[in-house]
Amino acid sequence: MVHTIGDNNSLFNQFIAEIRDVNVQNDPLRFRRNLERVGEIFAYEISKTFNYSEKDVQTPLGTAKINLPEDEIVVASILRAGLPLHNGLLNYFDRSENAFISAYRNFNEDGEFEIKFEYIASPSIDGKVVILADPMLATGSSMELAYKAILTKGTPKHVHIVSILASKEGVELVKEKLAGENITLWMGAIDAELNSKSYIVPGCGDAGDLAFGSKL
């Protein structure tokens, strides 16, 4: 199942607009904060899918019965661009465990690239709900690799894949490669194209560079 949050009119679209806007992008602090705020909205929407049970909460004047989530959560992100989005998710899932995956584009002299995986730090995910986040879902290859990497840490109850901006091609690849898996995709917006360098068009540019500065 694919949920595209930006298809519904809400304040979410204001944050997406600022993430895309070249003028707002000149402020890295604002860019990171917008990634974080979008993560908070994703967290709220995803929380509606959890299992809940009624609990008693003692107040100064009595006992309130409140439905509270039961699921154990692991928030996982792909370094480095995923960090602000991860923080936004963690602001709401503040009792969750955390996982970090290093995956990047390794370019050759011809400008072509392959996705390299180097590192994962993760708790056991057995029986837990995993939220796997990366701001951009371009070709989908990094997400496929990250998903397979996180599965080395156990068998999750469910995996929610979160990206702020995605290409149609990337979404279709993930759906194809992970068909039959127990996953849900949460996208902010889905753009029609990838350019010759496999960047999303219109997209927003390189989210990692915009958040943390250019790299060698």
DODREN-449997 format. One record per atom (N, C-alpha, C): atom name; x, y, z; residue number from 1. Coordinates in nm, 2 decimals. Each point is the difference from the previous one (the first is absolute). Example, Ala and Ser with C-alpha at 12.3 -4.5 7.8 and 13.67 -1.06 7.14 Angstrom:
// residues 2
R/N/1.32/-0.57/0.78/1
R/CA/-0.09/0.12/0.00/1
R/C/0.09/0.12/0.00/1
R/N/-0.04/0.11/-0.07/2
R/CA/0.09/0.11/0.00/2
R/C/-0.08/0.11/0.08/2
This chain:
// residues 216
R/N/0.08/-0.12/0.00/1
R/CA/-0.08/0.12/0.00/1
R/C/0.09/0.12/0.00/1
R/N/-0.04/0.10/-0.08/2
R/CA/0.07/0.13/0.00/2
R/C/-0.09/0.11/0.04/2
R/N/0.05/0.08/0.10/3
R/CA/-0.07/0.12/0.05/3
R/C/0.08/0.12/-0.05/3
R/N/-0.06/0.09/-0.07/4
R/CA/0.06/0.13/-0.04/4
R/C/-0.06/0.11/0.08/4
R/N/0.07/0.05/0.10/5
R/CA/-0.06/0.09/0.10/5
R/C/-0.03/0.14/-0.07/5
R/N/0.08/0.04/-0.10/6
R/CA/-0.02/0.13/-0.06/6
R/C/-0.11/0.00/-0.10/6
R/N/-0.07/-0.11/-0.02/7
R/CA/-0.12/0.00/-0.09/7
R/C/-0.12/0.06/0.07/7
R/N/0.01/0.01/0.13/8
R/CA/-0.11/0.07/0.08/8
R/C/0.05/0.13/0.05/8
R/N/-0.09/0.10/-0.02/9
R/CA/0.03/0.14/0.05/9
R/C/0.02/0.01/0.15/9
R/N/0.12/0.04/0.04/10
R/CA/0.03/0.02/0.14/10
R/C/0.13/0.09/0.01/10
R/N/0.03/0.03/0.12/11
R/CA/0.12/0.08/0.03/11
R/C/0.13/-0.08/-0.05/11
R/N/-0.01/-0.13/-0.01/12
R/CA/0.11/-0.08/-0.05/12
R/C/0.05/0.06/-0.14/12
R/N/-0.09/0.04/-0.08/13
R/CA/0.04/0.05/-0.13/13
R/C/0.08/0.13/0.01/13
R/N/-0.02/0.08/0.10/14
R/CA/0.09/0.12/0.02/14
R/C/0.14/-0.04/0.03/14
R/N/0.02/-0.11/0.08/15
R/CA/0.13/-0.04/0.03/15
R/C/0.07/-0.06/-0.13/15
R/N/-0.08/-0.08/-0.08/16
R/CA/0.06/-0.05/-0.12/16
R/C/0.04/0.11/-0.10/16
R/N/-0.09/0.11/0.00/17
R/CA/0.04/0.11/-0.09/17
R/C/0.13/0.06/0.04/17
R/N/0.02/0.02/0.13/18
R/CA/0.12/0.06/0.05/18
R/C/0.12/-0.09/-0.03/18
R/N/-0.02/-0.13/0.02/19
R/CA/0.11/-0.09/-0.03/19
R/C/0.05/0.00/-0.15/19
R/N/-0.10/0.03/-0.09/20
R/CA/0.03/0.00/-0.14/20
R/C/0.06/0.14/-0.04/20
R/N/-0.04/0.11/0.07/21
R/CA/0.03/0.13/-0.04/21
R/C/0.14/0.04/0.00/21
R/N/0.06/0.04/-0.11/22
R/CA/0.15/0.03/0.00/22
R/C/0.03/0.12/0.09/22
R/N/-0.09/0.09/0.02/23
R/CA/0.03/0.11/0.08/23
R/C/0.00/-0.03/0.15/23
R/N/-0.09/-0.09/0.04/24
R/CA/-0.01/-0.05/0.14/24
R/C/0.12/-0.09/0.03/24
R/N/0.04/-0.07/-0.10/25
R/CA/0.11/-0.10/0.01/25
R/C/0.14/0.07/0.03/25
R/N/0.00/0.13/-0.02/26
R/CA/0.13/0.07/0.04/26
R/C/0.03/0.01/0.15/26
R/N/-0.10/-0.04/0.08/27
R/CA/0.01/0.00/0.14/27
R/C/0.00/-0.15/0.04/27
R/N/0.12/-0.06/0.03/28
R/CA/0.01/-0.14/0.03/28
R/C/-0.08/-0.04/0.13/28
R/N/0.00/0.10/0.10/29
R/CA/-0.07/-0.03/0.12/29
R/C/-0.15/-0.01/-0.03/29
R/N/-0.06/0.08/-0.08/30
R/CA/-0.14/-0.01/-0.04/30
R/C/-0.02/-0.12/-0.07/30
R/N/0.09/-0.04/-0.09/31
R/CA/-0.02/-0.12/-0.08/31
R/C/-0.01/-0.13/0.09/31
R/N/0.10/0.00/0.09/32
R/CA/0.00/-0.12/0.10/32
R/C/-0.13/0.00/0.08/32
R/N/-0.04/0.12/0.05/33
R/CA/-0.12/0.00/0.08/33
R/C/-0.12/-0.04/-0.07/33
R/N/-0.01/0.04/-0.13/34
R/CA/-0.12/-0.05/-0.08/34
R/C/0.00/-0.15/-0.02/34
R/N/0.12/-0.06/-0.02/35
R/CA/0.01/-0.15/-0.01/35
R/C/-0.05/-0.06/0.13/35
R/N/0.04/0.07/0.11/36
R/CA/-0.04/-0.05/0.13/36
R/C/-0.15/0.01/0.02/36
R/N/-0.06/0.11/-0.03/37
R/CA/-0.14/0.02/0.02/37
R/C/-0.09/-0.09/-0.09/37
R/N/0.05/-0.03/-0.12/38
R/CA/-0.07/-0.10/-0.09/38
R/C/0.01/-0.13/0.07/38
R/N/0.11/-0.04/0.06/39
R/CA/0.01/-0.12/0.07/39
R/C/-0.10/-0.02/0.12/39
R/N/-0.03/0.11/0.06/40
R/CA/-0.10/0.00/0.11/40
R/C/-0.13/-0.03/-0.05/40
R/N/-0.04/0.06/-0.12/41
R/CA/-0.13/-0.03/-0.06/41
R/C/-0.01/-0.14/-0.04/41
R/N/0.11/-0.05/-0.07/42
R/CA/0.00/-0.15/-0.03/42
R/C/-0.03/-0.08/0.12/42
R/N/0.07/0.03/0.11/43
R/CA/-0.01/-0.08/0.12/43
R/C/-0.15/0.00/0.05/43
R/N/-0.06/0.11/0.00/44
R/CA/-0.14/0.01/0.04/44
R/C/-0.09/-0.09/-0.09/44
R/N/0.02/0.01/-0.13/45
R/CA/-0.08/-0.08/-0.09/45
R/C/0.02/-0.15/0.02/45
R/N/0.13/-0.04/0.01/46
R/CA/0.03/-0.14/0.02/46
R/C/-0.05/-0.05/0.13/46
R/N/-0.01/0.08/0.10/47
R/CA/-0.05/-0.04/0.13/47
R/C/-0.14/-0.05/0.00/47
R/N/-0.08/0.04/-0.10/48
R/CA/-0.14/-0.04/-0.01/48
R/C/-0.01/-0.14/-0.04/48
R/N/0.11/-0.06/-0.05/49
R/CA/-0.01/-0.14/-0.05/49
R/C/0.04/-0.10/0.12/49
R/N/0.05/0.05/0.11/50
R/CA/0.05/-0.09/0.11/50
R/C/-0.12/-0.07/0.07/50
R/N/0.04/-0.10/0.08/51
R/CA/-0.09/-0.07/0.08/51
R/C/-0.01/0.08/0.14/51
R/N/-0.12/0.01/0.05/52
R/CA/-0.02/0.08/0.12/52
R/C/-0.08/-0.09/0.10/52
R/N/0.02/0.03/0.13/53
R/CA/-0.08/-0.06/0.10/53
R/C/-0.03/0.10/0.11/53
R/N/-0.11/-0.02/0.07/54
R/CA/-0.04/0.10/0.10/54
R/C/0.08/-0.02/0.13/54
R/N/0.05/0.12/0.05/55
R/CA/0.08/0.00/0.12/55
R/C/-0.06/0.10/0.10/55
R/N/0.02/-0.02/0.13/56
R/CA/-0.04/0.09/0.10/56
R/C/0.11/0.10/0.03/56
R/N/-0.03/0.13/0.00/57
R/CA/0.09/0.10/0.03/57
R/C/-0.05/0.08/0.12/57
R/N/0.08/0.00/0.11/58
R/CA/-0.04/0.07/0.12/58
R/C/0.02/0.15/-0.01/58
R/N/-0.10/0.07/0.02/59
R/CA/0.01/0.15/0.01/59
R/C/-0.01/0.04/0.14/59
R/N/0.02/0.13/0.03/60
R/CA/-0.02/0.05/0.14/60
R/C/-0.14/-0.02/0.05/60
R/N/-0.10/-0.01/-0.09/61
R/CA/-0.14/-0.01/0.04/61
R/C/-0.07/-0.13/-0.03/61
R/N/0.07/-0.10/-0.05/62
R/CA/-0.06/-0.12/-0.04/62
R/C/0.08/-0.08/-0.09/62
R/N/-0.07/-0.09/-0.07/63
R/CA/0.06/-0.09/-0.10/63
R/C/-0.06/0.02/-0.14/63
R/N/0.09/0.02/-0.10/64
R/CA/-0.05/0.02/-0.14/64
R/C/0.04/-0.13/-0.07/64
R/N/-0.09/-0.04/-0.09/65
R/CA/0.02/-0.12/-0.08/65
R/C/0.04/0.06/-0.14/65
R/N/0.12/-0.04/-0.05/66
R/CA/0.05/0.05/-0.13/66
R/C/0.06/-0.11/-0.08/66
R/N/-0.03/0.00/-0.13/67
R/CA/0.06/-0.10/-0.09/67
R/C/0.14/0.04/-0.03/67
R/N/0.10/-0.08/0.03/68
R/CA/0.14/0.02/-0.03/68
R/C/0.06/-0.10/-0.09/68
R/N/0.10/0.04/-0.08/69
R/CA/0.06/-0.10/-0.09/69
R/C/0.07/-0.11/0.07/69
R/N/0.00/-0.12/-0.06/70
R/CA/0.06/-0.12/0.06/70
R/C/0.13/-0.03/-0.08/70
R/N/0.02/0.04/-0.12/71
R/CA/0.11/-0.05/-0.08/71
R/C/0.13/0.05/0.04/71
R/N/0.10/-0.08/-0.01/72
R/CA/0.14/0.04/0.02/72
R/C/0.05/0.06/-0.13/72
R/N/0.07/0.11/0.00/73
R/CA/0.04/0.08/-0.12/73
R/C/0.15/0.00/-0.01/73
R/N/0.05/-0.02/-0.12/74
R/CA/0.14/0.03/-0.03/74
R/C/0.00/0.10/-0.12/74
R/N/0.05/0.12/0.03/75
R/CA/0.02/0.10/-0.11/75
R/C/0.14/-0.01/-0.06/75
R/N/0.00/-0.03/-0.13/76
R/CA/0.12/-0.02/-0.08/76
R/C/0.02/0.10/-0.11/76
R/N/0.12/0.05/-0.02/77
R/CA/0.02/0.09/-0.11/77
R/C/0.13/-0.02/-0.07/77
R/N/0.00/0.05/-0.12/78
R/CA/0.12/-0.02/-0.09/78
R/C/0.08/0.13/0.02/78
R/N/0.13/-0.02/0.04/79
R/CA/0.09/0.11/0.01/79
R/C/0.04/0.06/-0.13/79
R/N/0.03/0.13/-0.01/80
R/CA/-0.01/0.10/0.11/80
R/C/-0.13/0.08/-0.01/80
R/N/-0.05/0.00/-0.12/81
R/CA/-0.12/0.09/-0.03/81
R/C/-0.12/-0.03/0.09/81
R/N/0.00/-0.13/0.04/82
R/CA/-0.12/-0.04/0.08/82
R/C/0.00/0.05/0.14/82
R/N/0.10/0.07/0.05/83
R/CA/0.01/0.04/0.14/83
R/C/-0.11/0.10/0.05/83
R/N/-0.02/0.11/-0.08/84
R/CA/-0.11/0.09/0.05/84
R/C/-0.14/-0.07/-0.01/84
R/N/-0.02/-0.08/-0.10/85
R/CA/-0.13/-0.07/-0.01/85
R/C/-0.01/-0.10/0.12/85
R/N/0.11/-0.07/0.03/86
R/CA/0.00/-0.09/0.11/86
R/C/-0.03/0.08/0.13/86
R/N/0.06/0.12/0.02/87
R/CA/-0.03/0.07/0.12/87
R/C/-0.15/0.04/0.01/87
R/N/-0.06/0.03/-0.11/88
R/CA/-0.14/0.04/0.00/88
R/C/-0.09/-0.12/0.04/88
R/N/0.03/-0.12/-0.05/89
R/CA/-0.07/-0.12/0.04/89
R/C/0.02/-0.03/0.15/89
R/N/0.13/0.02/0.04/90
R/CA/0.03/-0.03/0.14/90
R/C/-0.06/0.10/0.10/90
R/N/-0.03/0.12/-0.05/91
R/CA/-0.07/0.10/0.09/91
R/C/-0.13/-0.06/0.05/91
R/N/-0.07/-0.08/-0.09/92
R/CA/-0.13/-0.05/0.04/92
R/C/0.01/-0.15/0.05/92
R/N/0.09/-0.07/-0.06/93
R/CA/0.02/-0.14/0.05/93
R/C/0.12/0.00/0.10/93
R/N/-0.01/0.08/0.10/94
R/CA/0.11/0.03/0.09/94
R/C/0.05/-0.12/0.08/94
R/N/-0.08/-0.10/0.01/95
R/CA/0.04/-0.12/0.07/95
R/C/0.04/-0.11/-0.09/95
R/N/0.02/0.03/-0.12/96
R/CA/0.04/-0.11/-0.10/96
R/C/0.15/-0.03/0.01/96
R/N/0.04/-0.11/-0.05/97
R/CA/0.14/-0.03/-0.02/97
R/C/0.04/0.05/-0.14/97
R/N/0.13/0.00/-0.03/98
R/CA/0.05/0.07/-0.12/98
R/C/0.10/-0.09/-0.07/98
R/N/0.00/0.02/-0.14/99
R/CA/0.10/-0.07/-0.08/99
R/C/0.05/0.10/-0.11/99
R/N/0.12/-0.02/-0.04/100
R/CA/0.06/0.09/-0.10/100
R/C/0.08/-0.09/-0.10/100
R/N/-0.02/0.04/-0.13/101
R/CA/0.05/-0.08/-0.11/101
R/C/0.08/0.09/-0.09/101
R/N/0.12/-0.04/-0.03/102
R/CA/0.09/0.08/-0.09/102
R/C/-0.01/-0.05/-0.14/102
R/N/-0.07/0.07/-0.09/103
R/CA/-0.01/-0.04/-0.14/103
R/C/0.02/0.13/-0.09/103
R/N/0.08/-0.01/-0.11/104
R/CA/0.03/0.12/-0.07/104
R/C/0.03/-0.04/-0.15/104
R/N/-0.01/0.11/-0.08/105
R/CA/0.03/-0.02/-0.15/105
R/C/0.15/0.01/-0.02/105
R/N/0.06/-0.11/-0.05/106
R/CA/0.14/0.00/-0.03/106
R/C/0.02/0.02/-0.16/106
R/N/0.04/0.11/-0.04/107
R/CA/0.01/0.04/-0.14/107
R/C/0.14/-0.04/-0.06/107
R/N/-0.01/-0.05/-0.12/108
R/CA/0.13/-0.03/-0.07/108
R/C/0.03/0.12/-0.10/108
R/N/0.11/-0.02/-0.07/109
R/CA/0.05/0.11/-0.09/109
R/C/-0.10/0.04/-0.11/109
R/N/-0.09/-0.09/-0.03/110
R/CA/-0.10/0.03/-0.11/110
R/C/-0.12/0.07/0.06/110
R/N/0.00/0.03/0.13/111
R/CA/-0.12/0.06/0.06/111
R/C/-0.11/-0.10/0.04/111
R/N/0.02/-0.13/-0.03/112
R/CA/-0.09/-0.10/0.04/112
R/C/0.02/-0.04/0.15/112
R/N/-0.10/-0.06/0.06/113
R/CA/0.02/-0.03/0.14/113
R/C/-0.06/-0.13/0.04/113
R/N/0.05/-0.06/0.11/114
R/CA/-0.07/-0.11/0.07/114
R/C/-0.02/0.03/0.14/114
R/N/-0.10/-0.06/0.06/115
R/CA/-0.03/0.03/0.14/115
R/C/0.09/-0.09/0.09/115
R/N/0.07/0.07/0.09/116
R/CA/0.09/-0.07/0.09/116
R/C/-0.06/0.00/0.14/116
R/N/0.01/-0.12/0.06/117
R/CA/-0.04/-0.02/0.14/117
R/C/0.13/-0.02/0.09/117
R/N/0.01/0.07/0.11/118
R/CA/0.12/-0.01/0.08/118
R/C/-0.02/-0.04/0.14/118
R/N/-0.12/0.04/0.06/119
R/CA/-0.01/-0.01/0.14/119
R/C/-0.15/0.00/0.04/119
R/N/-0.03/-0.07/0.11/120
R/CA/-0.13/0.01/0.06/120
R/C/0.02/-0.02/0.15/120
R/N/-0.07/0.09/0.08/121
R/CA/-0.01/-0.01/0.14/121
R/C/-0.15/-0.01/0.04/121
R/N/-0.04/-0.12/0.05/122
R/CA/-0.14/-0.02/0.02/122
R/C/-0.02/-0.10/0.12/122
R/N/-0.11/0.02/0.08/123
R/CA/-0.04/-0.10/0.09/123
R/C/-0.07/-0.11/-0.07/123
R/N/-0.04/-0.10/0.07/124
R/CA/-0.09/-0.11/-0.06/124
R/C/-0.13/0.07/-0.04/124
R/N/-0.05/-0.04/-0.12/125
R/CA/-0.13/0.05/-0.04/125
R/C/-0.10/-0.11/0.00/125
R/N/0.03/-0.11/0.06/126
R/CA/-0.10/-0.11/0.01/126
R/C/-0.13/0.04/0.06/126
R/N/-0.11/-0.01/-0.08/127
R/CA/-0.13/0.03/0.05/127
R/C/-0.03/0.14/0.02/127
R/N/0.08/0.09/-0.05/128
R/CA/-0.01/0.15/0.02/128
R/C/-0.05/0.06/-0.13/128
R/N/-0.05/0.12/0.02/129
R/CA/-0.04/0.09/-0.12/129
R/C/0.12/0.08/-0.03/129
R/N/0.05/-0.01/-0.12/130
R/CA/0.12/0.07/-0.05/130
R/C/-0.05/0.12/-0.09/130
R/N/0.05/0.12/0.03/131
R/CA/-0.02/0.11/-0.09/131
R/C/0.13/0.04/-0.07/131
R/N/0.01/-0.03/-0.12/132
R/CA/0.12/0.02/-0.08/132
R/C/0.00/0.12/-0.08/132
R/N/0.08/0.10/0.03/133
R/CA/-0.01/0.13/-0.06/133
R/C/0.12/0.05/-0.08/133
R/N/-0.03/0.06/-0.11/134
R/CA/0.10/0.07/-0.09/134
R/C/-0.08/0.11/-0.07/134
R/N/0.05/0.13/0.01/135
R/CA/-0.07/0.11/-0.06/135
R/C/-0.04/-0.02/-0.15/135
R/N/0.09/-0.06/-0.08/136
R/CA/-0.02/-0.01/-0.14/136
R/C/0.00/-0.14/-0.04/136
R/N/-0.10/-0.04/-0.08/137
R/CA/-0.01/-0.13/-0.06/137
R/C/0.01/0.02/-0.15/137
R/N/0.13/-0.01/-0.05/138
R/CA/0.02/0.03/-0.14/138
R/C/-0.01/-0.12/-0.08/138
R/N/0.11/-0.08/-0.02/139
R/CA/-0.01/-0.12/-0.07/139
R/C/-0.06/-0.11/0.08/139
R/N/0.00/0.01/0.13/140
R/CA/-0.06/-0.11/0.09/140
R/C/0.11/-0.10/0.04/140
R/N/0.12/0.01/-0.06/141
R/CA/0.10/-0.10/0.03/141
R/C/0.05/0.00/0.14/141
R/N/0.02/0.13/0.05/142
R/CA/0.05/0.01/0.14/142
R/C/-0.10/-0.05/0.10/142
R/N/-0.13/0.02/-0.03/143
R/CA/-0.10/-0.04/0.09/143
R/C/-0.01/-0.15/0.00/143
R/N/0.01/-0.06/-0.12/144
R/CA/0.00/-0.15/0.00/144
R/C/0.12/-0.06/0.08/144
R/N/0.12/0.06/-0.02/145
R/CA/0.11/-0.05/0.07/145
R/C/-0.01/0.02/0.15/145
R/N/-0.05/0.12/0.04/146
R/CA/-0.02/0.02/0.15/146
R/C/-0.10/-0.09/0.06/146
R/N/-0.11/-0.03/-0.08/147
R/CA/-0.10/-0.10/0.05/147
R/C/0.06/-0.13/0.02/147
R/N/0.08/-0.05/-0.09/148
R/CA/0.06/-0.13/0.01/148
R/C/0.10/0.00/0.12/148
R/N/0.07/0.11/0.02/149
R/CA/0.10/0.01/0.11/149
R/C/-0.07/-0.01/0.13/149
R/N/-0.12/0.07/0.02/150
R/CA/-0.06/0.00/0.13/150
R/C/-0.06/-0.14/0.03/150
R/N/-0.03/-0.07/-0.10/151
R/CA/-0.06/-0.14/0.02/151
R/C/0.11/-0.09/0.05/151
R/N/0.13/0.03/0.00/152
R/CA/0.10/-0.08/0.06/152
R/C/-0.01/0.01/0.15/152
R/N/-0.08/0.09/0.05/153
R/CA/-0.02/0.02/0.15/153
R/C/-0.12/-0.06/0.06/153
R/N/-0.07/-0.08/-0.09/154
R/CA/-0.12/-0.07/0.05/154
R/C/-0.12/0.01/-0.09/154
R/N/-0.11/-0.05/0.04/155
R/CA/-0.12/0.00/-0.08/155
R/C/-0.10/0.10/0.06/155
R/N/-0.03/0.11/-0.07/156
R/CA/-0.08/0.10/0.06/156
R/C/-0.15/-0.04/-0.01/156
R/N/-0.08/0.06/0.08/157
R/CA/-0.15/-0.01/-0.01/157
R/C/-0.05/0.07/-0.12/157
R/N/0.06/0.12/-0.03/158
R/CA/-0.04/0.08/-0.12/158
R/C/0.11/0.10/-0.02/158
R/N/0.01/0.04/-0.13/159
R/CA/0.10/0.10/-0.03/159
R/C/-0.07/0.12/-0.07/159
R/N/0.01/0.12/0.05/160
R/CA/-0.05/0.12/-0.07/160
R/C/0.12/0.07/-0.06/160
R/N/0.00/0.02/-0.13/161
R/CA/0.10/0.07/-0.08/161
R/C/-0.04/0.14/-0.02/161
R/N/0.08/0.10/0.05/162
R/CA/-0.04/0.14/-0.01/162
R/C/0.10/0.08/-0.08/162
R/N/-0.05/0.07/-0.10/163
R/CA/0.08/0.09/-0.08/163
R/C/-0.08/0.13/-0.02/163
R/N/0.07/0.11/0.00/164
R/CA/-0.07/0.13/-0.02/164
R/C/-0.03/0.02/-0.15/164
R/N/0.10/-0.02/-0.08/165
R/CA/-0.02/0.02/-0.15/165
R/C/0.04/-0.13/-0.07/165
R/N/-0.08/-0.05/-0.09/166
R/CA/0.03/-0.12/-0.07/166
R/C/-0.02/0.01/-0.15/166
R/N/0.07/-0.08/-0.08/167
R/CA/-0.03/-0.01/-0.14/167
R/C/-0.10/-0.11/-0.02/167
R/N/-0.08/0.01/-0.11/168
R/CA/-0.09/-0.11/-0.03/168
R/C/0.08/-0.12/-0.03/168
R/N/0.12/0.01/-0.06/169
R/CA/0.08/-0.12/-0.03/169
R/C/0.05/-0.07/0.13/169
R/N/0.04/0.09/0.09/170
R/CA/0.05/-0.06/0.13/170
R/C/-0.11/-0.07/0.08/170
R/N/-0.12/0.05/0.00/171
R/CA/-0.11/-0.06/0.07/171
R/C/-0.03/-0.13/-0.07/171
R/N/0.00/0.00/-0.13/172
R/CA/-0.04/-0.13/-0.07/172
R/C/0.11/-0.10/0.02/172
R/N/0.13/0.04/0.01/173
R/CA/0.11/-0.10/0.02/173
R/C/-0.02/-0.06/0.14/173
R/N/-0.03/0.08/0.10/174
R/CA/-0.01/-0.05/0.14/174
R/C/-0.12/-0.10/0.00/174
R/N/-0.11/0.04/-0.06/175
R/CA/-0.12/-0.09/0.00/175
R/C/0.03/-0.13/-0.07/175
R/N/0.08/0.01/-0.11/176
R/CA/0.03/-0.13/-0.07/176
R/C/0.10/-0.08/0.08/176
R/N/0.11/0.06/0.05/177
R/CA/0.10/-0.08/0.06/177
R/C/-0.04/-0.05/0.14/177
R/N/-0.09/0.07/0.06/178
R/CA/-0.05/-0.04/0.14/178
R/C/-0.14/-0.05/-0.01/178
R/N/-0.04/-0.05/-0.11/179
R/CA/-0.14/-0.05/-0.01/179
R/C/-0.02/-0.12/0.09/179
R/N/-0.11/0.00/0.07/180
R/CA/-0.03/-0.11/0.09/180
R/C/0.06/0.02/0.14/180
R/N/0.08/0.10/0.02/181
R/CA/0.05/0.04/0.13/181
R/C/-0.10/0.07/0.08/181
R/N/0.01/0.00/0.13/182
R/CA/-0.10/0.06/0.09/182
R/C/0.04/0.15/0.02/182
R/N/-0.02/0.08/-0.10/183
R/CA/0.05/0.14/0.00/183
R/C/-0.11/0.09/-0.04/183
R/N/0.01/0.13/0.04/184
R/CA/-0.09/0.11/-0.04/184
R/C/0.09/0.12/-0.04/184
R/N/-0.02/0.06/-0.11/185
R/CA/0.07/0.12/-0.05/185
R/C/-0.07/0.12/0.04/185
R/N/0.07/0.10/0.06/186
R/CA/-0.05/0.13/0.03/186
R/C/0.08/0.10/-0.07/186
R/N/-0.06/0.07/-0.10/187
R/CA/0.08/0.10/-0.08/187
R/C/-0.06/0.14/0.03/187
R/N/0.08/0.10/-0.01/188
R/CA/-0.05/0.14/0.01/188
R/C/-0.06/0.04/-0.14/188
R/N/0.08/-0.02/-0.10/189
R/CA/-0.05/0.03/-0.14/189
R/C/0.08/-0.09/-0.09/189
R/N/-0.06/-0.04/-0.11/190
R/CA/0.06/-0.08/-0.10/190
R/C/0.01/0.07/-0.13/190
R/N/0.13/0.02/-0.05/191
R/CA/0.02/0.08/-0.12/191
R/C/0.02/-0.10/-0.12/191
R/N/-0.02/0.05/-0.12/192
R/CA/-0.01/-0.09/-0.11/192
R/C/0.13/-0.04/-0.06/192
R/N/0.11/0.07/0.02/193
R/CA/0.12/-0.02/-0.07/193
R/C/0.13/-0.02/0.08/193
R/N/0.10/-0.07/-0.06/194
R/CA/0.14/0.01/0.05/194
R/C/0.08/0.05/-0.12/194
R/N/0.10/0.09/0.03/195
R/CA/0.08/0.05/-0.10/195
R/C/0.11/-0.10/-0.03/195
R/N/0.10/0.04/-0.09/196
R/CA/0.11/-0.09/-0.04/196
R/C/0.09/-0.03/0.11/196
R/N/0.00/0.07/0.11/197
R/CA/0.08/-0.03/0.12/197
R/C/-0.08/-0.07/0.11/197
R/N/-0.12/-0.04/-0.04/198
R/CA/-0.09/-0.07/0.09/198
R/C/-0.04/0.09/0.12/198
R/N/-0.01/0.13/-0.02/199
R/CA/-0.06/0.09/0.10/199
R/C/-0.15/0.02/-0.04/199
R/N/-0.08/0.01/0.11/200
R/CA/-0.15/0.02/-0.02/200
R/C/-0.03/0.14/-0.06/200
R/N/-0.08/0.00/-0.10/201
R/CA/-0.04/0.13/-0.06/201
R/C/-0.16/0.01/0.01/201
R/N/-0.05/0.11/0.06/202
R/CA/0.08/0.12/0.04/202
R/C/0.08/-0.02/0.13/202
R/N/-0.05/-0.09/0.09/203
R/CA/0.08/-0.03/0.12/203
R/C/0.03/0.12/0.08/203
R/N/0.12/-0.01/0.06/204
R/CA/0.05/0.12/0.08/204
R/C/0.15/0.01/-0.01/204
R/N/0.07/-0.08/-0.08/205
R/CA/0.15/-0.01/0.00/205
R/C/0.05/-0.11/0.10/205
R/N/0.12/0.02/0.04/206
R/CA/0.06/-0.10/0.09/206
R/C/-0.03/0.03/0.14/206
R/N/-0.09/-0.07/0.07/207
R/CA/-0.04/0.03/0.13/207
R/C/0.11/-0.01/0.10/207
R/N/0.10/-0.09/-0.01/208
R/CA/0.11/-0.01/0.09/208
R/C/0.09/0.13/-0.01/208
R/N/0.03/0.04/-0.12/209
R/CA/0.08/0.12/-0.02/209
R/C/-0.07/0.13/0.06/209
R/N/-0.13/0.00/-0.03/210
R/CA/-0.08/0.12/0.05/210
R/C/-0.01/0.01/0.15/210
R/N/0.00/-0.12/0.06/211
R/CA/-0.01/0.00/0.15/211
R/C/0.13/0.01/0.06/211
R/N/0.11/-0.05/-0.05/212
R/CA/0.13/-0.01/0.07/212
R/C/0.12/0.05/-0.08/212
R/N/-0.02/0.05/-0.12/213
R/CA/0.11/0.06/-0.08/213
R/C/0.05/-0.11/-0.10/213
R/N/0.07/0.06/-0.10/214
R/CA/0.04/-0.09/-0.11/214
R/C/0.12/-0.09/0.05/214
R/N/0.02/-0.11/-0.07/215
R/CA/0.10/-0.10/0.03/215
R/C/0.09/-0.02/-0.11/215
R/N/0.12/-0.06/0.03/216
R/CA/0.10/-0.03/-0.11/216
R/C/-0.05/-0.12/-0.07/216
